[in-house]
Amino acid sequence: MKKILLNGLHYESHGAGISKYNHMLLKTFIEENYDVDILVRDEFKNQINSEHLMFSNKDINGSKDRIIYEQLTAQKLYKGYDLIHFPDYATPILYKGKKIATIHDMAMHTMRDKRTFMQNVTKNILLWNTIAHADKLICVSEFSKRELLNYYPKIENKIEVIYEGIEIPKVHIGYDEEVKILKRFDILCNKFILYVGTIAPHKNIKKLIQGFNYIKDKIPEYKLVIAGKKGWMYDEVFNEVAILGIQDKVVFTDFVGNMELEVLYKNADLFVSVSLYEGFGFPPLEAMGRAIPVLVSDIEIFKEICFDAAMYCNPNELEDIGHKIIQILHSKNLQEELIKKANERIKSFDWKKTAKKTYSLYLDTL
């Protein structure tokens, strides 16, 4: 029997992006009883249980430790497997066995100016190794596939597009707990517009704040809630709120857990993301799955995943952002139409389908 390993070292209990992809693929493989072993960090020994789990037996703190472990320490482990799936672009240079990598986006090319010289050198080496030596490459969208081929046009035969899924957790929240959370964020008595995601340059949150400020006097009952942890180059986002003098209208929650996030989704009147760049983008779909009307930037990936179930705006024009917010909030018919279309659209994004297609690719690659 061929042995397959999923490198789950990106796994986090409440992660975003690649961590979320890793989390949900791991979770679904376990629940559906796929014959795949999964490597996770020691810190999760008491949080997840499965006969398919194995642990790093070494403290791994941060991406630098993880990459060293993947590249060097785990070489003996890899030899026991016929195929290994790495959930990002950094496959081990010394490992020569069969391997699959998931390419989420081309941020290593499109966002070079946001990293140091050495960070770019390291990422380029690791990506080149993966492009050259991986047997198959999973792209999470047609957009990410087109981007990958734009930089590496000779690898189309290696690429398989497999959409990610969304999960709407069943979380019971009592009334008192809900009130407590809303009070903590100072939005108990307010309607609010919600953004969910990391605070980072490509998320374009500064422009979102400017767009909200542009129309705030027309919707005085609303606040803008920005739910997500600090990523990098976030100071200008906080500074913009101070410059505009709207500290009482913009709420920064920092990282939120599952219960807090559910309360925010449950009470939001509109979800907005005016991101400039995404490889996939979970939050708009998560909002759709909770029957919240969605406004997103008119970038290719959002058009692909949201299709006609969202309204679109120019992410570089604060007036357009503001006008589209007003248009949705002031039209009950438009809200209902978006929600109805979203109920159908989200059926395309199911983790069971993702896991099944991924496992089929494993078998085809062996």
FENWOBEL-V66665 format. One record per run of one state. SS is the DSSP state (H for helix, E for strand, - for the rest). FROM is the first residue (numbers start at 1). LEN is the number of residues. If there is no record, write none. Layout:
# FENWOBEL-V66665
((SS & FROM & LEN) (SS & FROM & LEN))
This chain:
# FENWOBEL-V66665
((- & 1 & 3) (E & 4 & 4) (- & 8 & 10) (H & 18 & 14) (- & 32 & 5) (E & 37 & 4) (- & 41 & 1) (H & 42 & 3) (- & 45 & 8) (E & 53 & 3) (- & 56 & 6) (H & 62 & 12) (- & 74 & 1) (H & 75 & 4) (- & 79 & 4) (E & 83 & 4) (- & 87 & 12) (E & 99 & 5) (- & 104 & 3) (H & 107 & 4) (- & 111 & 1) (H & 112 & 3) (- & 115 & 2) (H & 117 & 17) (- & 134 & 2) (E & 136 & 4) (- & 140 & 2) (H & 142 & 10) (- & 152 & 4) (H & 156 & 3) (E & 159 & 3) (- & 162 & 13) (H & 175 & 10) (- & 185 & 6) (E & 191 & 6) (- & 197 & 2) (E & 199 & 1) (- & 200 & 1) (H & 201 & 3) (- & 204 & 1) (H & 205 & 14) (- & 219 & 3) (E & 222 & 6) (- & 228 & 2) (E & 230 & 1) (- & 231 & 4) (H & 235 & 10) (- & 245 & 5) (E & 250 & 5) (- & 255 & 3) (H & 258 & 10) (- & 268 & 2) (E & 270 & 4) (- & 274 & 8) (H & 282 & 7) (- & 289 & 5) (E & 294 & 4) (- & 298 & 2) (H & 300 & 7) (- & 307 & 4) (E & 311 & 3) (- & 314 & 4) (H & 318 & 12) (- & 330 & 2) (H & 332 & 17) (- & 349 & 2) (H & 351 & 15) (- & 366 & 1))
